[in-house]
Amino acid sequence: MKVCLAQINTTPGDFSGNYESIQLGVKYASENRCDLVVFPELTIPGYLSQDLFYNPEFIETNFSALQKLVDLSRSMSPGLHIVVGYVGRNEAVGKPFTNMAAVISEGRMVGTYQKQLLPFYDVFDELRYFEAGSTLNVVEING
């Protein structure tokens, strides 16, 4: 298995800039025939977006960028899987949002994961915004 670790810099709320960096990483992984490219948590909206999460337009733009990435994956090398962080909506009781990772391949989302261990100190007060996950997920990559 060939893995690309895409440790990119993101800017909170800069969806177009963050997407551009993600796109470059995905294309690099595809050109190098990687099976998996992994981006940091909350890559799409940018980590430490804090109260921007409460803006409904912010959340919708986050989902639009995620869908753009799903669409982009159709044109990448077969079998490339992309792991990228985004903000999800919590439909259950608790905090309004979830800190999510999506696994994307060949034009579809093949898996998701909800972060379980949320920090709650200093500027890393994720419990203020996010509901913790409780399950592990397995995604098969290229057999």
C-alpha positions in Angstrom: 0.0 0.0 0.0 1.3 3.4 -0.9 0.3 6.3 1.4 0.6 10.0 1.0 0.5 12.0 4.3 -0.7 15.5 3.3 0.2 17.7 6.2 -1.0 21.0 4.8 -1.6 24.4 6.3 -5.2 25.5 6.5 -6.8 28.8 7.4 -10.1 28.9 9.4 -12.9 29.9 7.1 -10.8 30.0 3.9 -12.7 27.3 2.0 -11.4 28.1 -1.4 -7.8 28.3 -0.2 -8.1 25.1 1.9 -9.8 23.3 -1.0 -7.0 24.4 -3.4 -4.4 22.9 -1.0 -6.4 19.7 -0.7 -6.8 19.5 -4.5 -3.0 19.8 -4.9 -2.4 17.0 -2.4 -5.0 14.8 -4.0 -3.5 15.3 -7.5 0.0 14.7 -6.1 -1.2 11.4 -4.5 -2.9 10.4 -7.8 0.1 11.2 -10.0 2.2 9.1 -7.7 -0.3 6.2 -7.8 -0.9 6.2 -4.0 -3.7 4.1 -2.5 -4.4 6.5 0.3 -3.9 10.2 1.0 -4.6 11.5 4.5 -5.2 15.1 5.5 -5.4 16.7 9.0 -8.6 16.9 11.0 -11.0 19.7 10.0 -9.0 20.3 6.8 -12.0 21.7 4.9 -13.1 24.4 7.3 -9.7 24.9 8.9 -8.9 23.9 12.5 -9.9 26.4 15.2 -12.8 27.9 13.3 -14.5 28.2 16.6 -17.7 30.3 16.6 -17.7 30.4 12.8 -19.4 26.9 13.2 -22.6 28.7 14.4 -23.0 30.4 11.0 -25.3 28.2 8.9 -23.6 29.5 5.7 -20.3 28.4 7.0 -21.5 24.8 7.6 -23.2 24.7 4.1 -20.0 25.9 2.5 -18.1 23.2 4.4 -20.5 20.5 2.9 -20.3 22.1 -0.6 -16.5 21.8 -0.5 -16.8 18.2 0.7 -19.0 17.4 -2.3 -16.5 19.1 -4.6 -13.9 16.8 -3.3 -16.1 13.8 -3.9 -16.6 15.0 -7.4 -12.9 15.5 -7.9 -12.1 12.0 -6.8 -13.9 10.6 -9.9 -11.1 12.0 -12.1 -8.2 10.7 -10.0 -6.3 7.4 -10.3 -8.5 4.3 -9.7 -8.3 3.0 -6.1 -7.1 6.3 -4.6 -8.8 6.9 -1.2 -8.9 10.3 0.4 -9.3 10.9 4.1 -10.2 14.5 4.9 -11.6 16.3 7.9 -14.8 18.3 7.9 -17.6 19.5 10.3 -20.7 17.3 10.5 -24.1 18.0 11.9 -25.1 16.2 15.0 -28.7 15.0 14.5 -28.9 13.5 18.0 -29.1 15.0 21.4 -26.0 16.9 22.5 -23.7 19.5 20.9 -24.7 20.7 17.4 -21.7 19.6 15.5 -19.3 16.6 15.0 -15.6 16.6 14.1 -15.6 14.2 11.2 -13.3 12.4 8.8 -14.6 11.3 5.4 -13.1 8.5 3.4 -13.7 9.3 -0.3 -12.9 7.2 -3.4 -14.0 7.2 -7.1 -16.8 9.7 -6.7 -18.4 8.5 -3.5 -18.0 8.7 0.3 -17.1 5.2 1.3 -16.9 5.8 5.1 -17.0 8.4 7.9 -15.6 8.6 11.3 -16.6 10.8 14.2 -13.8 11.9 16.5 -14.1 10.4 20.0 -11.6 12.0 22.2 -12.3 15.7 22.2 -9.8 18.1 24.0 -11.3 20.7 26.3 -8.4 22.9 27.4 -7.0 26.3 26.3 -7.9 27.1 22.6 -8.7 23.4 22.0 -12.2 23.6 23.6 -13.8 21.1 21.1 -16.4 20.0 23.7 -17.9 23.5 23.3 -18.9 22.7 19.7 -18.7 19.0 19.0 -20.4 15.8 20.2 -18.0 13.0 20.7 -18.3 9.8 18.6 -18.6 6.4 20.1 -17.9 3.9 17.3 -14.9 2.7 15.3 -15.2 2.1 11.6 -13.3 -0.1 9.2 -13.0 0.8 5.5 -11.4 -1.7 3.1 -8.9 -0.1 0.7 -8.1 -1.9 -2.5 -8.8 -5.4 -1.1 
